[in-house]
């Protein structure tokens, strides 16, 4: 998958959904952000099982392969900052 989007919009989107990431949980996946590419946007989502947040970031998606990825919240924010 190859996704191209505005870095500022991606950073703002990650900051928004990161509010729903669980800091301490017995389920490590709850510390991650879901990155789900669509045809014209990248969907960012996170949950702590009580609160869920989702944000669409406009993007050009090339080589759309089936599947989503997750990234640890802090790593994603640091890498895309």
Secondary structure, 3 states (H helix, E strand, C coil): CEEEECHHHHHHHHHHHHHHCCCCCCCHHHHEEEEEECCCEEEEEEECCCCEEEEEEEEEEECCCCCCEEEEHHHHHHHCC
